[in-house]
Amino acid sequence: MITRETITINMGPQHPSTHGVLRLVLELEGEVVVSCKPVIGYLHTGIEKEMEYRTYHQNITLVDRIEYLSSYHEELAYCLAVEKLLGIDVPKRAQYIRVIMAELNRIASHLVWLGTSALDLNVSSLLMYCFRDREEIMELSEIVSGQRMMPGYFRIGGVQQDLPEEFFPRVRRFLDEFPRRLEEYEALLTHNLVWRERNEGVAVLRPEDALAYGVTGPVLRGSGIAYDVRKAFPYSSYDEFEFDVPLGKNGDAYDRYLVRMEEMRQSRRIVLQALDRLPEGPVLIDDRKVALPPRRELVRSMEAVIHQFKLVSEGIHPPKGEAYAAVESPRGEKGYYIVSDGSNRPVRVRVRSPSFSNLQALPVMVQGGMLADVVVAIASIDIVLGDVDR
Amino acid sequence: MRGAADLTPVQAFLQDCLGEAVLEVHRFRQDATVLVSPERILDALAAVREDPWRFVMLTDLTAWDRYPAEPRFEVVYHLLSLERRERLRIKTRVPSHDPVLPTAVPLFRGANWFERELWDLFGIRFHGHPDLTRILMPDDWEGHPLRKDYPLTEEPVEFKGHVPKVPSEIIPYVPPPRRDDP
């Protein structure tokens, strides 16, 4: 008599291909996955709770730590939400600088995804190439903000300081070189037989499932649904730039790969347009109740000193109300929902993290597939566990 | 009810459709918000899911603690309509003595983890949820950390020579001010 037997195995939380501390409880019949249950929370830091005890400006330091691969998007989403609460507009130049940094950050984040997901399929050399290019963006970030990761560069009402002169030639050199690099990577992968066999038809997510789970970002677009926050709800002057939103057809890991590769090209296109058309003007709002006064004013204006003191010690007081603002992070819709009671600390800061919703669709992707394809599925979602667990 | 002049069509529709169950509608900073009584929350979600509104995507489901006001917890559903390129926020309030809502999983499968998170961090239960267990905190954790009466403390560390700080040394605890209804 033949009996059906399944075994349950535990994958993670310490596992090289879970991209962090993700644990999966897998039920297997032979090599086939019968069911998959993600267990999360290993990187829960309680940042949402912590933010209720800090002032609005102090929180910029905390939000950087949530999705550490795309801190600029994290800061941007948080600042947009607070600015919406306050009802203020950011100077044009600051909006463009934000776009430049956010799109460079998207390229850096996608490069980490490309390198690590290729490493999962044993293309170990690509990781080195990708990190070489990412290193250049990290250094650009250091020139601008003084930090490679977790920059703390955006402020409520603008950015901390203007772009320095040496930034421009370096970013142009990088952007000139970048398409050639991308072609090299694509030559390694796109028509590579092993890469295609491991990715095509693997971890398929149908569009109706993607919608039901609230999946966003390249995973949703890989399934053929054209939803990009930059196009649907333009923020930070994104409606002034020309770019395409690449779409997949089959919703498999290979389509997600193609979507992300094209997104890097589009990001480069946006940065070039923003550099060419960068408007002159201030980079921080001229509102002493929101933004710090310039340093040169502090030596001769008592009023400026008082504003500085009030802002540093007490912070800003948004009006009573609630606001939700979202940006398109490299992983999808990153939203901040802030409730204010009129005091200098938020009552509630909710972080809508794309990785959380995207990971929830993982069981649908891997069910009925092979155990080895689970690794491909995790890599193709491009989760950041700091973002999942917050 | 305030701000009735600049309501979006879907807000007006919900008002017609649910009548008395719509407790408040407003647009603060252009965000369309509808406050619904908890008994009719699923009806509201289901109604805007249909044509012509097609709010088929639950982008976010969260809550916040209005302590010490009652009803204490405000549960917030953020919906998205791809066709209309429009967001809608539907809220409801549940009291502290019995924080229970019907589950939204049959309507939006993605609500599953969001509701587990609300149980975990706020202690709000969802009737009919397939697997209402803790998701972010450890299974044996006591209390619900995002409640306002749950103090911000340091986690005990099992190292020699470690003197745990009392909460007030980390960040001075300021009791939340009494708020009237926002």
Interface residues (C-beta under 8 A of the other chain):
Chain A: I40 G41 H44 G46 E48 K49 E50 Y53 R54 K84 L85 G87 D209 L211 A212 Y213 G214 V215 T216 I225 Y227 A232 F233 K320 G321 E322 A323 Y324 A326 E333 G335 Y337 V339 D341 S343 V347 R348 R350 R352 F356 S357 Q360 D389 R390
Chain B: F28 R29 D31 T33 V56 M57 L58 T59 D60 T62 W64 D65 V76 H78 L82 R85 R87 R89 F108 R109 G110 N112 W113 R134 I135 L136 M137 P138 P145 L146 L152 I171 V174 P176 P177 R179 P182
